[in-house]
Amino acid sequence: MSRLGWDAVNTFVAEFNQLDLVGLVRQAERATAAQVEAALAAGRRRSLADFAALVSPIAGKPPYLEELARQAHELTIRHFGRVIRFFAPLYLSNECINICRYCGFARDNPILRVTLTLEQVLEEAQYLRGQGFRHILLVAGEHPHFVSGNYLRNCIAGLRPTWPSISLEVGPMEVEGYESLVKAGAEGLVVYQETYDRMVYDRMHVSGPKKDFDWRLESPERAYAAGFKRLGIGTLLGLAEWRQEAIAVAAHAGYLLRKCWKSQLTVSVPRLRPAAGEFEPLVTVGDRDLTQFICALRIMYPEIGIVLSTRESARLRDGLIPLGVTLISAGSHTEPGGYTGQGKEQLHLTKGGRQVKPQLPFIESEGEQATVQFHIADRRSPAEVVAQLQRMGYEPVWKDWERVLNES
């Protein structure tokens, strides 16, 4: 039993299984103007039925979308001021044992792979520190040989002296595994469910440990039991109908706010981007849809963090920041060694999870770099993003606490 306790029976899985998601989606699709107006006027005690009205088709049209945007902006200023926090993803490895149809790192994709050594990780981190970042997100494909054991702990421990905030986006673990990472110096964990539609999830995750829907869904609670101070959840938009995903995310966020109240909660709203394997989104999620989702999240939960990455274009990101976004990345790379070129000497090509001899044209087409997880859309440098935020009247924040203030 961990120091915060862990109840493997009473988890969000049990609540999710009882959630009338189909009925709530139907409510959203049939919502009336009066229901949208009631949801907008509901104050802090909004229900999932209110949230369904906020993401309804009618709420996504004038004049209601403008009112959603106005309220979302006001709530963001009230709770966060004009502050935008920065983070940088640092990819440790693109090795993975899962086959996920939408992911560039999938085991069966013939891509150039590498796992950085600790020294190479520190080189990448030093570059990011020089760019101004003080909050780092360590990302890796799910591969026990590389990202379990001492490797991940050693990376965290090596970064801890110079990085006040270290978060992780890695494969789910037991509570004990998470506890060792907290002790090493990590305080944040991000676990995207990818999709809350069980049938779509099963089709998209062909094989590997990620195929276990419930195990992944419980990960934030195990992380909380292990002592993580920040929890991040999200859904990968483009796999299932976006209103269904939005309602499921809202239900999950509400549960975590109640049960894991000692931790800060962030929600990310990434849309699918081009990647190796050439997977095409199963559904279209437009800019207006994404805008409505972000506004509804902010109105429903005024105090949560909302994350917007470089998956979105510069123009769209600039437009969405006033509507609820509080945490962004900039100048990102989604491949190990992407910032400094580390790991080139280790590159190898895998096919079906087995290493094969690379073909020269393939390496040249990749520029002798490890293959990216997905292609980013906002290619501005951190300095350019900072300058734009300042022109918009916002204050970029690289570091929002000292580690000593985070000690239990």
C-alpha positions in Angstrom: 0.0 0.0 0.0 1.4 3.4 -1.0 1.6 6.4 1.3 -1.6 7.9 -0.3 -3.5 4.7 -0.6 -4.6 2.8 -3.7 -8.0 1.2 -4.1 -7.8 -1.1 -7.1 -11.6 -1.7 -7.0 -13.2 1.7 -6.6 -11.6 3.5 -9.6 -12.8 5.6 -12.4 -13.3 2.5 -14.5 -16.2 1.5 -12.3 -17.7 5.0 -12.6 -17.0 5.1 -16.4 -18.8 1.7 -16.9 -21.9 3.2 -15.3 -21.7 6.5 -17.3 -24.5 6.9 -19.8 -22.2 8.2 -22.5 -24.6 7.3 -25.3 -27.4 9.2 -23.6 -25.2 12.2 -22.9 -24.1 12.4 -26.5 -27.7 12.2 -27.6 -28.5 15.0 -25.2 -25.8 17.1 -26.8 -27.0 16.4 -30.3 -30.5 17.4 -29.4 -29.8 20.3 -27.1 -32.0 23.3 -27.5 -31.2 27.0 -27.2 -32.9 27.1 -23.8 -30.6 24.3 -22.6 -27.5 26.0 -23.8 -28.6 29.2 -22.1 -29.3 27.4 -18.9 -25.8 25.7 -19.0 -24.1 29.1 -19.6 -26.0 30.5 -16.6 -25.5 27.5 -14.3 -22.5 28.9 -12.4 -19.9 26.6 -10.8 -22.3 23.7 -10.1 -22.5 22.4 -13.7 -23.4 18.8 -14.4 -22.3 16.6 -17.3 -25.7 17.4 -18.8 -24.7 21.0 -18.8 -21.4 20.2 -20.4 -23.2 18.2 -23.1 -25.2 21.3 -23.9 -22.0 23.4 -24.1 -20.6 21.1 -26.7 -23.8 20.7 -28.6 -24.2 21.7 -32.3 -26.3 24.7 -31.5 -23.7 25.9 -28.9 -21.1 25.9 -31.6 -23.0 28.5 -33.7 -23.6 32.3 -33.2 -24.5 33.8 -30.8 -23.7 31.0 -28.4 -20.1 30.2 -29.5 -19.2 33.9 -28.9 -20.7 33.7 -25.4 -18.8 30.5 -24.7 -15.6 32.3 -25.8 -16.4 35.4 -23.7 -17.0 33.3 -20.5 -14.0 31.1 -21.1 -11.8 34.2 -21.5 -13.1 35.8 -18.4 -12.7 32.7 -16.3 -9.2 32.1 -17.5 -8.1 35.7 -16.6 -9.8 35.4 -13.2 -8.1 32.2 -12.3 -4.8 32.4 -14.1 -4.3 36.0 -15.1 -2.4 36.7 -18.3 0.2 33.9 -17.7 1.1 31.2 -20.1 3.4 28.4 -18.8 6.0 26.8 -21.1 7.2 23.2 -21.3 9.3 21.3 -23.7 9.0 17.6 -24.6 12.2 15.6 -24.7 11.9 12.3 -26.4 14.1 9.6 -24.8 13.3 6.8 -27.2 11.1 5.9 -30.1 11.4 2.1 -29.4 8.0 0.6 -28.7 6.4 -2.8 -28.3 2.9 -1.7 -29.0 1.2 -1.7 -32.4 -1.1 1.3 -32.4 -2.5 2.1 -35.8 -2.3 5.9 -35.5 1.2 6.2 -33.9 4.5 6.7 -35.8 6.3 4.7 -33.2 4.2 1.5 -33.7 6.3 -1.6 -33.6 5.4 -2.7 -37.2 6.4 0.7 -38.8 9.7 0.4 -40.6 11.3 3.5 -39.0 14.7 4.6 -37.8 14.9 4.2 -34.1 17.2 5.2 -31.3 17.2 5.3 -27.5 19.4 8.1 -26.1 22.0 7.4 -23.5 21.9 9.4 -20.2 24.7 11.6 -21.5 22.7 12.3 -24.7 19.6 13.1 -22.7 21.5 15.6 -20.6 22.9 17.2 -23.8 19.3 17.6 -25.2 18.2 19.0 -21.9 21.0 21.5 -21.8 20.0 22.8 -25.2 16.4 23.3 -24.0 17.6 25.0 -20.8 19.5 27.4 -23.0 16.3 28.2 -24.8 14.7 29.2 -21.5 12.7 26.1 -20.6 12.6 25.0 -16.9 9.7 22.5 -17.2 10.6 19.4 -19.2 8.4 16.5 -20.3 10.2 13.2 -20.8 8.5 11.1 -23.5 9.2 7.5 -24.6 7.6 4.7 -26.5 6.6 1.8 -24.4 9.5 -0.7 -24.3 10.5 -2.4 -21.1 14.1 -2.9 -22.1 14.7 0.8 -22.5 12.3 2.7 -20.3 11.9 0.5 -17.3 14.5 -0.5 -14.7 17.1 2.1 -13.9 17.1 3.9 -17.2 14.2 6.2 -16.6 15.1 6.8 -12.9 18.7 7.6 -14.0 17.4 10.2 -16.5 15.2 11.8 -13.9 18.0 11.9 -11.3 20.5 13.3 -13.8 18.1 16.2 -14.7 16.9 16.9 -11.2 19.8 19.2 -10.1 19.0 21.7 -12.9 15.3 21.2 -13.7 12.8 22.4 -11.1 9.9 20.6 -12.9 10.1 17.1 -14.5 7.0 15.4 -16.0 6.7 12.1 -17.7 4.7 10.6 -20.6 5.6 6.9 -20.6 3.8 3.6 -20.5 1.5 2.9 -17.5 3.1 1.3 -14.4 2.2 -0.2 -11.1 2.1 2.1 -8.1 5.5 0.9 -6.9 7.0 1.7 -10.3 5.6 5.2 -10.2 6.8 5.7 -6.6 10.4 5.1 -7.6 10.1 7.8 -10.3 8.7 10.3 -7.8 11.6 9.5 -5.4 14.0 10.1 -8.3 12.6 13.6 -8.8 9.6 13.5 -11.2 6.4 15.3 -10.1 4.1 15.2 -13.1 2.6 12.3 -15.1 0.7 12.6 -18.4 -1.4 9.7 -19.6 -3.7 10.2 -22.6 -6.4 7.6 -22.9 -6.2 8.3 -26.7 -9.9 7.4 -27.1 -12.7 6.7 -24.5 -14.6 4.6 -27.1 -13.9 1.0 -26.1 -14.6 -0.4 -29.5 -12.5 2.1 -31.3 -9.7 1.7 -28.7 -9.7 -2.1 -29.3 -9.4 -1.6 -33.1 -6.7 1.0 -32.8 -4.5 -0.9 -30.4 -3.7 -4.1 -32.2 -1.2 -5.6 -29.7 1.0 -4.9 -26.8 0.3 -3.9 -23.2 -1.4 -0.7 -24.3 -4.4 -2.8 -25.6 -5.6 -3.0 -22.0 -8.2 -0.1 -21.8 -8.9 -0.3 -18.1 -5.3 -0.5 -17.0 -4.6 2.7 -18.9 -7.7 4.4 -17.6 -6.7 3.8 -14.0 -3.1 5.1 -14.5 -3.7 8.7 -13.2 -5.1 7.2 -9.9 -2.1 4.9 -9.5 0.2 7.9 -10.2 -1.7 10.0 -7.6 -1.3 7.1 -5.0 2.5 7.1 -5.8 2.8 10.8 -5.0 2.7 12.7 -8.3 1.8 16.4 -7.8 0.6 17.0 -11.4 -1.7 14.7 -13.4 -2.4 15.1 -17.1 -5.1 13.5 -19.1 -6.5 13.9 -22.6 -8.0 12.3 -25.7 -6.5 12.1 -29.2 -9.1 13.9 -31.3 -9.7 12.2 -34.7 -10.3 8.6 -33.5 -13.9 8.9 -32.3 -16.8 11.4 -32.5 -15.4 14.5 -30.7 -18.5 15.3 -28.6 -18.4 11.8 -27.1 -14.7 12.2 -26.4 -15.3 15.6 -24.9 -18.0 14.4 -22.5 -15.8 11.4 -21.4 -12.9 13.7 -20.8 -15.1 16.0 -18.7 -16.3 13.0 -16.7 -12.8 11.8 -16.1 -11.6 15.3 -15.1 -14.5 15.7 -12.7 -13.7 12.4 -11.0 -10.0 13.2 -10.6 -10.8 16.6 -9.2 -12.8 14.9 -6.5 -10.6 11.9 -5.8 -7.1 13.3 -6.5 -7.6 16.7 -5.1 -4.0 17.1 -3.8 -2.6 17.1 -7.3 -2.9 19.7 -10.0 -4.9 18.6 -13.1 -4.3 19.4 -16.7 -6.3 18.4 -19.8 -4.8 18.2 -23.3 -6.7 18.3 -26.5 -4.4 17.1 -29.2 -5.6 16.4 -32.7 -4.1 13.7 -34.9 -1.2 14.8 -37.0 0.6 13.1 -40.0 3.0 10.3 -38.9 4.8 7.2 -40.2 2.3 4.7 -41.3 0.2 7.3 -43.0 -2.8 6.8 -40.8 -5.8 9.0 -41.6 -8.1 10.3 -38.9 -11.3 8.3 -38.6 -13.4 11.5 -38.0 -12.8 15.1 -38.8 -12.4 17.5 -35.9 -12.5 21.1 -37.2 -11.0 24.3 -35.8 -14.5 25.4 -34.6 -15.0 22.0 -32.9 -11.6 22.3 -31.1 -12.5 25.9 -30.0 -15.8 24.9 -28.6 -14.3 21.9 -26.7 -11.7 24.2 -25.1 -14.2 26.8 -24.1 -16.6 24.2 -22.7 -13.7 22.7 -20.6 -12.8 26.1 -19.2 -16.4 27.0 -18.3 -17.0 23.5 -16.7 -13.7 23.5 -14.8 -12.4 27.0 -14.3 -9.3 26.0 -12.4 -7.8 23.1 -14.5 -4.8 23.6 -16.7 -5.5 23.3 -20.5 -2.6 22.3 -22.7 -2.1 23.1 -26.4 1.0 21.7 -28.1 2.7 22.5 -31.4 0.4 20.0 -33.1 -1.7 23.1 -34.0 -0.8 25.9 -36.3 0.7 29.1 -35.1 -2.3 31.1 -36.1 -4.8 28.8 -34.4 -2.7 28.6 -31.2 -2.5 32.4 -31.0 -6.3 32.5 -31.4 -7.0 29.8 -28.8 -4.7 31.1 -26.0 -7.1 33.7 -24.7 -10.0 31.1 -24.6 -8.6 28.9 -21.8 -5.1 27.6 -22.7 -2.6 27.9 -19.8 0.3 25.6 -20.8 2.1 25.4 -24.2 5.1 23.9 -25.8 7.3 25.7 -28.4 10.1 24.8 -30.8 9.3 21.1 -30.2 10.8 18.0 -31.7 9.0 14.6 -31.5 12.0 12.4 -32.1 14.9 11.4 -29.8 17.9 13.6 -30.4 15.8 16.1 -32.4 17.2 19.2 -30.7 20.9 18.5 -30.9 21.3 15.5 -33.3 22.2 13.2 -30.4 22.0 9.4 -31.0 22.9 9.3 -34.7 25.5 6.7 -34.3 22.9 4.4 -32.7 20.3 4.6 -35.5 18.8 1.3 -36.6 15.8 0.3 -38.7 13.2 -2.0 -37.4 10.4 -3.8 -39.1 7.8 -5.7 -37.2 9.8 -5.1 -34.0 13.0 -6.7 -35.4 16.1 -4.9 -36.4 16.9 -5.0 -40.1 19.6 -3.6 -42.4 18.7 0.0 -43.3 18.5 1.0 -47.0 20.6 4.1 -47.8 17.7 6.0 -49.6 15.6 5.5 -46.5 18.2 7.0 -44.2 18.8 9.9 -46.6 15.1 10.6 -46.8 15.1 10.9 -43.0 18.2 13.1 -42.9 19.9 10.4 -40.7 17.6 11.3 -37.8 15.4 9.1 -35.7 11.9 9.0 -37.0 9.4 11.5 -35.4 6.3 10.4 -33.6 4.2 12.9 -35.5 4.9 16.1 -37.5 4.4 19.4 -35.7 2.4 22.3 -37.2 3.7 25.4 -35.3 7.4 25.6 -36.2 8.1 28.9 -34.5 11.1 29.1 -32.1 10.5 29.6 -28.4 11.7 33.2 -28.7 9.2 33.9 -31.5 6.3 32.4 -29.5 7.4 34.5 -26.5 7.5 37.7 -28.6 4.0 36.9 -29.9 2.6 36.3 -26.5 4.0 39.6 -25.2 2.4 41.4 -28.2 -0.9 39.9 -27.1 -0.4 41.1 -23.6 0.5 37.8 -22.0 3.4 36.9 -19.6 5.4 33.8 -20.6 6.4 31.9 -17.5 9.3 29.3 -17.8 9.3 28.3 -14.1 6.3 28.6 -11.7 7.8 27.1 -8.5 10.9 26.0 -6.7 11.3 22.3 -5.9 11.8 23.0 -2.2 8.2 24.3 -2.1 6.9 21.1 -3.6 8.4 18.8 -0.9 5.9 16.9 1.2 
